[in-house]
Amino acid sequence: TWTMVNIVDEQVERIRAEVGSKRVICALSGGVDSAVAGALVQRAVGDQLTCVFVDHGLLRKGEAEQVEKDYVAATGARLVVVDAQDRFLDALAGVSDPEDKRKIIGREFIRVFEQAAREVVAEAGAGGEEVEFLVQGTLYPDVVESGGGTGTANIKSHHNVGGLPDDLAFTLVEPLRELFKDEVRRVGEELGLPPEMVWRQPFPGPGLGIRIVGEVTRDRLEVLREADAIAREELTRAGLDRDIWQCPVVLLAGVRSVGVQGDGRTYGHPVVLRPVSSEDAMTADWSRLPYEVLATISNRITNEVREINRVVLDVTSKPPGTIEWE
Ligand code: XMP
């Protein structure tokens, strides 16, 4: 629309004025905000921008490929991908406590990003202009929440790259500071980003790591990724994506129950469907999904994911339940 075109043009001008001929770095998380912020900066200053994507192995099915292929195709962004899956899984080995998982994932993310940023900085310095700016996908509600200050990032999750050492102190570029989430999505569409990326549900920085109740392992991630992909596919097919806020699928890795399939007894794990409706994630109600959609999701998951023999529905509002299980 006309308004979105205006917003894009205005931001592109501002970014150009701010950045000049310096270099910029942007951490892509796979989420909407960093993707749109990065795309705006790319539109403004082209190859002065380097995007860094840390693949921590905790993303959902297809999401890493979306960043590596579709995002690059849509924006032309120069992208450095760091495959850090082993490192994250090693660090998470034996850990079940939710807060410990969050801390470990956050800590590893900063370390990996720091190293990647150093390489980008060194390479840029050798070839000319220094890297001086870091893109942040800060939205208007974040600005208001943090008192409207400028220059310092509001650190909501580890994907807002706080905690970098002083010698990697960047000036922040925050092209989404005046926008609400729905405007960010429309700007993303205007910039030609893939719809699956633009309309993606909120997804926690620690990813599937906090949707496995119990220790995070490669096998469990694989199981959860399949179950989650089926749920997302069926919700999309039913046209429900924009009605619900998000629908975590949670693997109860420490629980087994008896089932029967064909002639055989099974002893598998349950997954929990946690569909919620919400305005801002501060409070939420469980979504009254149509029974047919629930039935299809349940049938498909138990048929297609061998390790799962039971699908249960979470009917708890927030409060008292949080949206995520961890
Ligand atoms: P809860 O579970 O607290 O979730 O009701 C509220 C919203 O925040 C998301 N969430 C997170 N996002 N890092 C994030 O970036 C986190 O550690 C985290 N934990 C929860 C959650 O998906 C929901 O949208």
Residues whose N, C-alpha, C, O or C-beta is under 5 A from the ligand:
A	BS01	XMP	K156 S157 P202 F203 P204 G205 P206 A281 T322 I323 E324
